Amino acid sequence: MNSKTPKFDEALDKIISGLGPHFKNCDECTTNFEIFQEDIEFYRKLRIPPPKICPDCRMQRRFGFYNNILKFYKKECFAHPEEKVISTFFPESHYKIFDLNYWWSDKWGGEDYKVDYNPNNNFLDQFQELSLKVPHPAITHYWKGVVNSPYTISAISTKNCYFSSVTGSIENVHYSYWAIESKDSLDLLNTDGSENCYESVQCHKCYNCKFCRLCVECLDSSFMLDCKNCSNCFGCFNLRNKQYYFLNEKLSKEEYLKKISEINLGDRNILNEYKDRFKEFSKQAIRKPLISNDSKNINCTGDSIRLGKNCYWVFRGWNLENLRYCQDVALAKDSMDVYLVGPNIELSYEITEAVNCSNVKFSYFIKNGLNLEYCLECHDCKNCFGCVGLRSKNFYILNRAYTEIEYWDKIDEIKTKMLEKEEYGQFFPLTKALHAYNDTYAMIEFPLSKEEVEQRGWQWHETDNKIDTQNIQLIYTKDIPVDIKDVQDDILEKAIICEVSGKPFRIIKAELDFYRKNNLPIPTRHPYERMVERLKNRNPSKLWKSNCQKCQKDIFTSYSPDKQKVFKIYCESCYNAEVV
């Protein structure tokens, strides 16, 4: 079969045909990183040159490209300049935005904005010129199938939800991040198949559980760590198939119910007391080196993988096959360096936020994409290069249409020149990110100071803590009733001043109803601060070499060195001997 890009293929083959495993210095952090034979096989399959930066720096770029951590602003809509809309772009951002209704409408098209390719200039600079011209969606949002769900980001099949990000097939879920197939819950993180849960972190198929972490198929329980198939338990860890346990002690049904009835978690002071008690008590728990390691996984290195096969350095995902250096992935195969993607991703490289894609590279927010490279916010498109905001297009470069023959001739020219300049083969640098670094998930896993960010030429946005007190009554946390039973409906008309950030936040009716139903106090911290705390406490997308604290066997663990000093971390065999 004749190549459509013969000059590019010839130039690329000179780079990768004789390539073998080797070490390389990262262009950004100068770390010496290893390129494995398995990586090289991917480069040949995906037709890309080897990366110039290490896996961590590549991950940092993907994490730092867009705002999905629930920071919202009011920014001028380019379609209606007199109107300010809720957006993830800060007000002073140079990027233009459309409100979601307008952006998803047929009143405009990305092809209305185009840039003529200039072979004398760097392609990514020309792409940036286009990205600054084309209006972006105010919020990354899949729109169809999202019903009555304001302040949500990266939402699919989401109904009656509020202030949540990375969601799919959920209903009545609020203040959550990465919540899937769940309902009637608040403050979830990496939780799926659950109902009526609160402050659940990395839980699966739980019902009526509060303050639980790493629990599977548990119900009617609170303050649980690493428990499976348990019910009516309180303050427990490492339990399997148990009922009526209190602080890991077996009680009769009557004793348990009596003890639980005497604990009023609706009182904030009592709740905080039990939070502190369980935090200390649970330090005795035995922990696996990895948060989860599904027994059905085959040849996988990473963490929080379910139903994985041939995955290397992959974190948080399920139904995966033949992936390398990926994070937060579902139903994907034969791909490398992808983040927040799925379902149905294949043969893709260096992409962020995408669904239903094949052979998509160096791109962001793509739905139903085929053969796309260096594209942003393109949907139902194929054979496009360096495009922004297109829908249902074929054979476009920098948002300009070409015939099929013209397209491939031009692509061959562009990619060959980019390869010569070492410009081709990596995700957009953070100098061209859509959002400020401190408004992205990169700030969680790769925290930097304002000075460090600006030295790198990346965006930083100084948050304005000014409070608009007009037409709303402010209430400080000290003035909120301690017990939920004493909270009146007028709390819905007030703004609470966060005890951490000083920012105001509101309580919505569905939230108040949930607290009353589940006997939980009104929170005293802004939803964003609560979410950030959960994310920071989640194990990072990284592995460390360590030793089992019982048998001294060499292990990889996702617990950072400082946590290894606090927790008992056993290898899989020692853990199973103690717990299962």
GUBA-576223 format. One line per 10 residues: number of its first residue (from 1); their letters; for each residue x, y, z of C-alpha. Coordinates in nm, 2 decimals, padded with zeros to 4 digits. Each point is the difference from the previous one (the first is absolute). Layout:
N
NUM	a	X,Y,Z ~ ...
END
This chain:
580
1	mnsktpkfde	00.00,00.00,00.00 ~ 00.15,00.34,-00.10 ~ 00.07,00.25,00.27 ~ -00.21,00.31,00.01 ~ 00.29,00.19,00.16 ~ 00.31,-00.15,-00.17 ~ 00.25,00.27,00.09 ~ -00.11,00.00,00.36 ~ 00.01,-00.38,00.02 ~ 00.35,-00.01,-00.14
11	aldkiisglg	00.13,00.26,00.24 ~ -00.17,-00.17,00.30 ~ 00.14,-00.34,-00.10 ~ 00.35,00.14,00.02 ~ -00.07,00.09,00.36 ~ -00.18,-00.31,00.13 ~ 00.10,-00.29,-00.23 ~ 00.32,-00.08,00.18 ~ -00.10,00.14,00.34 ~ 00.08,-00.22,00.30
21	phfkncdect	-00.06,00.03,00.37 ~ 00.20,00.29,00.15 ~ 00.01,00.28,00.26 ~ -00.08,00.36,-00.08 ~ 00.01,00.33,00.18 ~ -00.33,00.17,00.03 ~ -00.01,00.34,-00.17 ~ -00.20,00.15,00.28 ~ 00.11,-00.14,00.33 ~ 00.34,-00.14,-00.12
31	tnfeifqedi	-00.08,-00.34,00.17 ~ 00.15,-00.30,-00.17 ~ -00.29,-00.22,-00.10 ~ -00.01,-00.34,-00.17 ~ -00.15,-00.08,-00.34 ~ -00.10,-00.37,00.00 ~ -00.03,-00.24,-00.29 ~ -00.38,00.00,00.06 ~ -00.01,00.38,-00.04 ~ 00.19,-00.03,-00.33
41	efyrklripp	-00.25,-00.25,-00.13 ~ -00.27,00.26,00.07 ~ 00.19,00.27,-00.18 ~ 00.01,-00.22,-00.31 ~ -00.36,-00.10,00.03 ~ -00.13,00.36,00.05 ~ 00.25,00.15,-00.24 ~ 00.15,00.25,00.24 ~ 00.36,00.09,00.10 ~ 00.12,-00.07,00.36
51	pkicpdcrmq	-00.10,00.27,00.25 ~ 00.24,00.27,00.11 ~ -00.13,00.02,00.35 ~ -00.04,-00.26,00.28 ~ -00.33,-00.18,00.09 ~ -00.05,00.23,00.30 ~ 00.04,00.32,-00.20 ~ -00.23,-00.14,-00.27 ~ -00.26,-00.07,00.26 ~ 00.04,00.34,00.15
61	rrfgfynnil	-00.07,00.16,-00.34 ~ -00.32,-00.20,-00.04 ~ -00.11,00.08,00.36 ~ 00.08,00.37,-00.04 ~ -00.17,00.07,-00.33 ~ -00.36,00.06,00.11 ~ -00.21,00.07,00.31 ~ -00.19,-00.30,00.12 ~ 00.03,00.06,00.37 ~ -00.31,00.21,00.05
71	kfykkecfah	00.14,00.35,-00.01 ~ -00.27,00.23,-00.15 ~ 00.00,00.36,-00.10 ~ -00.23,00.25,-00.18 ~ 00.14,00.10,-00.34 ~ -00.13,00.19,-00.29 ~ -00.17,-00.21,-00.27 ~ 00.14,00.09,-00.35 ~ -00.34,-00.06,-00.16 ~ -00.17,00.24,00.25
81	peekvistff	00.26,00.25,00.12 ~ -00.24,00.15,00.24 ~ -00.05,-00.33,00.18 ~ 00.23,-00.17,00.25 ~ -00.03,-00.37,00.03 ~ 00.12,-00.27,00.23 ~ 00.33,-00.13,-00.14 ~ 00.31,-00.19,00.10 ~ 00.21,00.27,-00.18 ~ 00.10,00.28,00.24
91	peshykifdl	-00.14,00.35,-00.11 ~ 00.33,00.14,-00.12 ~ 00.09,-00.30,-00.22 ~ 00.09,00.08,-00.35 ~ -00.21,-00.29,-00.13 ~ -00.35,00.08,-00.13 ~ -00.29,-00.20,00.12 ~ -00.36,-00.07,-00.10 ~ -00.27,-00.10,00.25 ~ -00.08,-00.37,-00.03
101	nywwsdkwgg	-00.34,00.05,-00.17 ~ 00.16,00.21,-00.27 ~ 00.32,-00.21,-00.03 ~ -00.20,-00.32,-00.06 ~ -00.25,00.17,-00.24 ~ 00.01,00.02,-00.38 ~ 00.03,00.38,00.01 ~ 00.37,-00.01,-00.06 ~ 00.27,-00.24,-00.11 ~ 00.37,-00.03,00.06
111	edykvdynpn	00.06,00.03,-00.37 ~ -00.11,00.37,00.03 ~ 00.35,00.05,00.15 ~ 00.30,-00.12,-00.19 ~ 00.37,00.06,-00.04 ~ 00.21,-00.04,-00.32 ~ 00.29,-00.23,00.06 ~ 00.34,00.17,-00.03 ~ 00.29,-00.25,-00.06 ~ 00.25,00.26,00.13
121	nnfldqfqel	-00.15,00.01,00.35 ~ -00.03,-00.26,00.28 ~ -00.32,-00.19,-00.04 ~ -00.09,00.01,00.37 ~ 00.03,00.38,00.00 ~ -00.25,00.01,-00.29 ~ -00.22,-00.24,00.18 ~ 00.00,00.23,00.31 ~ -00.10,00.29,-00.23 ~ -00.30,-00.21,-00.10
131	slkvphpait	-00.08,-00.10,00.36 ~ -00.01,00.36,00.10 ~ -00.25,00.08,-00.28 ~ -00.24,-00.28,00.04 ~ -00.24,00.02,00.30 ~ 00.02,-00.28,00.24 ~ -00.28,-00.15,00.20 ~ -00.04,00.18,00.33 ~ 00.02,-00.34,00.17 ~ 00.13,-00.34,-00.13
141	hywkgvvnsp	-00.34,-00.16,-00.03 ~ -00.15,-00.28,-00.21 ~ -00.34,00.17,00.01 ~ -00.23,-00.27,-00.14 ~ -00.12,-00.23,00.27 ~ 00.08,00.26,00.27 ~ -00.32,00.12,00.16 ~ -00.04,00.26,00.27 ~ 00.36,-00.02,00.11 ~ 00.16,00.35,00.04
151	ytisaistkn	00.36,00.04,00.10 ~ 00.10,-00.34,-00.14 ~ 00.31,-00.07,-00.21 ~ 00.07,-00.30,-00.23 ~ -00.34,-00.14,00.06 ~ -00.17,-00.27,-00.19 ~ -00.35,-00.14,00.07 ~ -00.03,00.22,00.31 ~ -00.34,00.10,00.15 ~ -00.09,00.24,00.28
161	cyfssvtgsi	00.37,00.04,00.11 ~ 00.19,00.30,00.13 ~ 00.36,00.10,00.04 ~ 00.15,-00.33,-00.13 ~ 00.27,-00.10,-00.25 ~ 00.08,-00.31,-00.20 ~ -00.34,-00.17,00.03 ~ -00.20,-00.26,-00.19 ~ -00.34,-00.16,00.05 ~ -00.07,00.17,00.33
171	envhysywai	-00.30,00.17,00.15 ~ -00.04,00.23,00.30 ~ 00.37,00.00,00.07 ~ 00.17,00.32,00.12 ~ 00.35,00.12,00.09 ~ 00.17,-00.30,-00.15 ~ 00.29,-00.09,-00.23 ~ 00.01,-00.31,-00.22 ~ -00.34,-00.14,00.11 ~ -00.14,-00.27,-00.23
181	eskdsldlln	-00.34,-00.18,00.01 ~ -00.09,00.14,00.33 ~ -00.30,00.19,00.15 ~ -00.12,00.20,00.29 ~ 00.35,00.06,00.15 ~ 00.23,00.29,00.09 ~ 00.38,00.05,00.01 ~ 00.11,-00.31,-00.19 ~ 00.34,-00.06,-00.15 ~ 00.08,-00.29,-00.23
191	tdgsencyes	-00.32,-00.18,00.10 ~ -00.23,-00.20,-00.22 ~ -00.32,-00.20,00.03 ~ -00.09,00.16,00.33 ~ -00.31,00.16,00.15 ~ -00.08,00.22,00.30 ~ 00.37,00.04,00.09 ~ 00.20,00.29,00.14 ~ 00.37,00.06,00.01 ~ 00.07,-00.32,-00.19
201	vqchkcynck	00.35,-00.04,-00.15 ~ 00.09,-00.28,-00.24 ~ -00.31,-00.20,00.09 ~ -00.19,-00.25,-00.22 ~ -00.36,-00.11,00.03 ~ -00.07,00.14,00.34 ~ -00.34,00.11,00.15 ~ -00.06,00.24,00.29 ~ 00.36,00.03,00.09 ~ 00.16,00.31,00.15
211	fcrlcvecld	00.37,00.09,00.03 ~ 00.12,-00.32,-00.16 ~ 00.31,-00.07,-00.21 ~ 00.10,-00.30,-00.21 ~ -00.32,-00.18,00.08 ~ -00.18,-00.25,-00.23 ~ -00.36,-00.11,00.03 ~ -00.06,00.14,00.35 ~ -00.32,00.14,00.14 ~ -00.13,00.19,00.29
221	ssfmldcknc	00.34,00.07,00.14 ~ 00.22,00.30,00.10 ~ 00.37,00.07,00.04 ~ 00.13,-00.30,-00.19 ~ 00.33,-00.08,-00.16 ~ 00.07,-00.29,-00.24 ~ -00.31,-00.20,00.08 ~ -00.19,-00.23,-00.23 ~ -00.35,-00.14,00.02 ~ -00.06,00.14,00.34
231	sncfgcfnlr	-00.32,00.15,00.15 ~ -00.09,00.19,00.32 ~ 00.36,00.07,00.09 ~ 00.15,00.31,00.15 ~ 00.36,00.11,00.03 ~ 00.15,-00.31,-00.15 ~ 00.28,-00.11,-00.23 ~ 00.12,-00.31,-00.19 ~ -00.33,-00.18,00.06 ~ -00.15,-00.26,-00.24
241	nkqyyflnek	-00.36,-00.13,00.01 ~ -00.07,00.15,00.34 ~ -00.31,00.14,00.17 ~ -00.05,00.20,00.32 ~ 00.36,00.10,00.07 ~ 00.10,00.31,00.19 ~ 00.37,00.10,-00.01 ~ 00.08,-00.35,-00.13 ~ -00.18,-00.16,00.30 ~ -00.29,-00.24,-00.06
251	lskeeylkki	-00.32,00.10,00.18 ~ -00.34,-00.15,00.01 ~ -00.26,00.16,-00.22 ~ -00.17,00.16,00.31 ~ 00.33,00.12,00.14 ~ 00.10,00.15,-00.33 ~ -00.32,00.18,-00.06 ~ -00.01,00.14,00.35 ~ 00.36,00.13,-00.03 ~ -00.07,00.16,-00.34
261	seinlgdrni	-00.32,00.16,00.13 ~ 00.21,00.18,00.27 ~ 00.23,00.16,-00.26 ~ -00.15,00.32,-00.15 ~ 00.21,00.06,-00.32 ~ -00.24,00.29,-00.08 ~ 00.19,00.20,00.27 ~ 00.31,00.14,-00.16 ~ 00.21,-00.02,00.31 ~ -00.08,-00.37,00.05
271	lneykdrfke	00.06,-00.07,-00.37 ~ 00.34,00.17,00.01 ~ 00.09,-00.20,00.31 ~ -00.07,-00.33,-00.18 ~ 00.18,00.12,-00.31 ~ 00.31,00.06,00.22 ~ -00.04,-00.33,00.19 ~ -00.04,-00.21,-00.32 ~ 00.30,00.18,-00.16 ~ 00.22,-00.12,00.29
281	fskqairkpl	-00.16,-00.34,00.04 ~ 00.03,-00.08,-00.37 ~ 00.38,00.04,00.00 ~ 00.00,-00.35,00.14 ~ -00.15,-00.13,-00.33 ~ 00.20,-00.22,-00.23 ~ 00.03,00.15,-00.34 ~ 00.08,-00.16,-00.33 ~ 00.28,00.17,-00.19 ~ -00.25,00.10,-00.27
291	isndskninc	-00.34,00.15,00.07 ~ -00.16,-00.27,-00.21 ~ 00.14,-00.28,-00.21 ~ -00.28,-00.20,-00.16 ~ 00.07,-00.38,00.00 ~ -00.13,00.00,-00.36 ~ 00.27,00.23,-00.12 ~ 00.27,-00.15,-00.22 ~ 00.35,00.14,-00.02 ~ -00.08,00.35,00.14
301	tgdsirlgkn	00.22,00.25,00.17 ~ -00.18,00.30,00.15 ~ -00.28,00.05,00.25 ~ -00.38,00.00,00.03 ~ -00.04,-00.21,-00.32 ~ -00.30,-00.23,-00.05 ~ -00.02,-00.25,-00.28 ~ 00.34,00.10,-00.15 ~ 00.23,-00.19,-00.23 ~ 00.35,00.10,-00.10
311	cywvfrgwnl	00.00,00.34,00.16 ~ 00.31,00.19,00.11 ~ 00.01,00.30,00.23 ~ -00.38,00.04,-00.02 ~ -00.20,00.15,00.28 ~ -00.37,-00.01,00.06 ~ -00.18,-00.18,-00.27 ~ -00.20,-00.30,-00.11 ~ -00.06,-00.22,-00.30 ~ 00.35,00.08,-00.14
321	enlrycqdva	00.23,-00.18,-00.23 ~ 00.35,00.08,-00.12 ~ 00.04,00.35,00.15 ~ 00.31,00.19,00.12 ~ 00.03,00.31,00.22 ~ -00.37,00.07,00.03 ~ -00.23,00.15,00.27 ~ -00.37,-00.01,00.06 ~ -00.10,-00.22,-00.30 ~ -00.30,-00.22,-00.08
331	lakdsmdvyl	-00.05,-00.25,-00.28 ~ 00.32,00.07,-00.19 ~ 00.27,-00.19,-00.18 ~ 00.32,00.03,-00.20 ~ 00.07,00.36,00.12 ~ 00.26,00.19,00.18 ~ 00.02,00.32,00.21 ~ -00.37,00.07,00.03 ~ -00.19,00.16,00.28 ~ -00.37,00.02,00.08
341	vgpnielsye	-00.12,-00.20,-00.30 ~ -00.25,-00.26,-00.08 ~ -00.20,-00.19,-00.09 ~ 00.11,-00.14,-00.33 ~ 00.36,00.14,-00.04 ~ 00.25,-00.18,-00.22 ~ 00.33,00.07,-00.18 ~ 00.03,00.34,00.16 ~ 00.28,00.20,00.15 ~ 00.04,00.31,00.22
351	iteavncsnv	-00.37,00.09,00.02 ~ -00.20,00.14,00.28 ~ -00.38,-00.01,00.05 ~ -00.13,-00.21,-00.28 ~ -00.27,-00.26,-00.08 ~ -00.04,-00.24,-00.30 ~ 00.33,00.07,-00.17 ~ 00.23,-00.19,-00.23 ~ 00.34,00.12,-00.11 ~ -00.02,00.33,00.17
361	kfsyfikngl	00.32,00.17,00.11 ~ 00.11,00.31,00.19 ~ -00.36,00.12,00.05 ~ -00.26,00.11,00.26 ~ -00.37,-00.03,00.04 ~ -00.08,-00.23,-00.29 ~ -00.32,-00.20,-00.06 ~ -00.04,-00.25,-00.28 ~ 00.34,00.08,-00.15 ~ 00.19,-00.19,-00.27
371	nleyclechd	00.35,00.09,-00.13 ~ 00.04,00.33,00.19 ~ 00.32,00.17,00.11 ~ 00.05,00.32,00.19 ~ -00.37,00.08,00.03 ~ -00.21,00.16,00.27 ~ -00.37,-00.04,00.06 ~ -00.08,-00.17,-00.33 ~ -00.30,-00.24,-00.01 ~ -00.11,-00.25,-00.26
381	ckncfgcvgl	00.31,00.09,-00.21 ~ 00.26,-00.21,-00.19 ~ 00.32,00.08,-00.19 ~ 00.06,00.34,00.16 ~ 00.33,00.15,00.11 ~ 00.05,00.31,00.22 ~ -00.37,00.08,00.03 ~ -00.22,00.16,00.27 ~ -00.38,-00.01,00.05 ~ -00.09,-00.20,-00.31
391	rsknfyilnr	-00.30,-00.23,-00.03 ~ -00.07,-00.27,-00.26 ~ 00.30,00.10,-00.22 ~ 00.24,-00.19,-00.21 ~ 00.34,00.11,-00.15 ~ 00.06,00.32,00.18 ~ 00.32,00.17,00.10 ~ 00.00,00.31,00.24 ~ -00.38,00.00,-00.06 ~ 00.04,00.04,-00.38
401	ayteieywdk	-00.16,-00.26,-00.23 ~ 00.21,-00.20,-00.25 ~ -00.08,-00.26,-00.26 ~ 00.12,-00.35,00.10 ~ 00.31,00.02,-00.23 ~ 00.08,00.35,00.11 ~ -00.04,-00.10,00.36 ~ 00.25,-00.29,00.00 ~ 00.26,00.20,-00.20 ~ -00.02,00.28,00.24
411	ideiktkmle	00.01,-00.23,00.31 ~ 00.31,-00.17,-00.14 ~ 00.16,00.34,-00.04 ~ -00.10,00.12,00.35 ~ 00.09,-00.31,00.20 ~ 00.33,-00.04,-00.18 ~ 00.10,00.36,00.08 ~ -00.12,-00.04,00.36 ~ 00.20,-00.32,00.04 ~ 00.31,00.18,-00.13
421	keeygqffpl	-00.05,00.28,00.25 ~ -00.06,-00.26,00.28 ~ -00.34,00.17,00.04 ~ -00.20,-00.31,-00.09 ~ -00.08,-00.28,00.25 ~ -00.11,00.15,00.33 ~ -00.30,00.15,00.17 ~ -00.06,00.38,00.00 ~ 00.26,00.17,00.23 ~ -00.15,00.17,00.31
431	tkalhayndt	00.10,00.33,-00.15 ~ -00.31,-00.06,-00.22 ~ -00.22,-00.14,00.27 ~ -00.37,00.11,00.00 ~ 00.00,00.07,00.38 ~ 00.22,00.13,00.27 ~ 00.23,-00.27,00.16 ~ -00.15,00.05,00.35 ~ -00.35,-00.05,-00.14 ~ 00.09,-00.36,-00.12
441	yamiefplsk	00.05,-00.34,00.14 ~ 00.37,00.04,-00.06 ~ 00.01,00.22,00.31 ~ -00.11,-00.30,00.21 ~ 00.25,-00.25,-00.12 ~ 00.28,00.24,-00.10 ~ -00.04,00.30,00.23 ~ 00.20,00.31,-00.09 ~ 00.03,00.35,00.14 ~ -00.11,00.30,-00.21
451	eeveqrgwqw	00.36,00.09,-00.06 ~ 00.09,-00.35,-00.13 ~ -00.30,00.00,-00.23 ~ 00.08,00.34,-00.14 ~ 00.37,-00.08,-00.04 ~ -00.11,-00.28,-00.24 ~ -00.22,00.24,-00.20 ~ -00.33,-00.16,00.11 ~ -00.32,00.17,00.10 ~ -00.07,00.08,00.37
461	hetdnkidtq	-00.33,00.16,00.12 ~ -00.01,00.18,00.32 ~ -00.33,-00.09,00.16 ~ -00.21,00.30,00.11 ~ -00.14,-00.06,00.35 ~ -00.22,00.31,-00.01 ~ -00.35,-00.09,00.11 ~ -00.31,00.16,-00.16 ~ -00.23,00.05,00.30 ~ -00.27,00.17,-00.20
471	niqliytkdi	-00.35,-00.15,00.04 ~ 00.12,-00.30,00.20 ~ 00.05,-00.05,00.37 ~ 00.34,-00.14,00.10 ~ 00.04,-00.25,00.28 ~ 00.32,-00.11,00.17 ~ 00.06,-00.36,00.10 ~ -00.02,00.08,00.37 ~ -00.35,00.12,-00.05 ~ -00.13,-00.32,-00.18
481	pvdikdvqdd	-00.19,-00.22,00.24 ~ 00.22,-00.29,00.12 ~ -00.27,-00.26,-00.04 ~ -00.19,-00.05,-00.33 ~ -00.32,-00.03,00.20 ~ 00.03,00.37,00.08 ~ 00.06,00.12,-00.35 ~ -00.29,00.20,-00.15 ~ -00.10,00.02,-00.36 ~ 00.13,00.36,-00.02
491	ilekaiicev	00.35,-00.14,-00.02 ~ -00.08,-00.03,-00.37 ~ -00.02,00.37,-00.03 ~ 00.34,00.07,00.15 ~ 00.36,-00.03,-00.11 ~ 00.24,-00.18,00.24 ~ 00.35,00.13,00.03 ~ 00.25,-00.29,-00.05 ~ 00.21,-00.05,00.31 ~ 00.30,-00.09,-00.22
501	sgkpfriika	-00.01,00.23,-00.30 ~ -00.23,00.28,00.12 ~ -00.21,-00.05,-00.32 ~ -00.38,00.00,00.02 ~ -00.20,-00.30,-00.10 ~ -00.36,-00.09,00.00 ~ -00.20,-00.31,00.12 ~ -00.24,-00.13,-00.26 ~ -00.33,-00.15,00.09 ~ 00.08,-00.35,-00.12
511	eldfyrknnl	00.31,00.01,00.22 ~ -00.18,00.12,00.31 ~ -00.26,-00.28,-00.05 ~ 00.29,-00.25,-00.02 ~ 00.15,00.13,00.33 ~ -00.33,-00.02,00.18 ~ -00.08,-00.34,-00.14 ~ 00.34,-00.14,00.10 ~ 00.05,00.20,00.32 ~ 00.31,00.18,-00.11
521	piptrhpyer	00.10,00.36,00.10 ~ 00.03,00.29,-00.24 ~ 00.36,00.01,-00.14 ~ 00.22,00.29,00.09 ~ 00.24,-00.01,-00.30 ~ -00.06,00.09,-00.36 ~ -00.08,-00.30,-00.23 ~ 00.32,00.08,-00.19 ~ 00.21,-00.02,00.32 ~ -00.16,-00.33,00.09
531	mverlknrnp	00.07,-00.15,-00.35 ~ 00.36,00.12,00.00 ~ 00.05,-00.17,00.34 ~ -00.13,-00.33,-00.13 ~ 00.22,00.02,-00.31 ~ 00.31,00.08,00.20 ~ -00.07,-00.29,00.23 ~ -00.04,-00.24,-00.29 ~ 00.31,-00.19,-00.10 ~ 00.18,00.18,-00.29
541	sklwksncqk	00.06,-00.13,-00.35 ~ 00.34,-00.13,00.10 ~ 00.17,-00.31,00.13 ~ 00.29,-00.03,00.24 ~ 00.23,-00.30,00.07 ~ -00.02,-00.11,00.36 ~ -00.01,-00.31,00.22 ~ -00.28,-00.20,00.16 ~ 00.01,00.10,00.37 ~ -00.05,-00.36,00.10
551	cqkdiftsys	00.21,-00.22,-00.23 ~ 00.22,00.27,-00.15 ~ -00.08,-00.11,-00.35 ~ 00.06,00.26,-00.27 ~ -00.32,00.17,-00.11 ~ -00.14,00.29,-00.20 ~ -00.24,00.22,00.19 ~ -00.21,00.31,-00.08 ~ 00.04,00.11,00.37 ~ 00.24,00.29,00.01
561	pdkqkvfkiy	00.32,-00.03,00.22 ~ -00.16,00.22,00.27 ~ -00.31,-00.23,00.02 ~ 00.22,-00.31,00.00 ~ 00.14,00.13,00.34 ~ -00.36,00.02,00.14 ~ -00.18,-00.30,-00.15 ~ 00.06,-00.38,00.02 ~ 00.05,-00.09,-00.36 ~ 00.02,-00.38,-00.08
571	cescynaevv	00.07,-00.18,-00.32 ~ -00.30,-00.17,-00.16 ~ 00.08,-00.34,00.16 ~ 00.05,00.13,00.35 ~ -00.31,00.22,-00.04 ~ -00.21,-00.29,-00.11 ~ 00.13,-00.22,00.29 ~ -00.11,00.26,00.25 ~ -00.32,00.14,-00.15 ~ -00.17,-00.24,-00.25
END
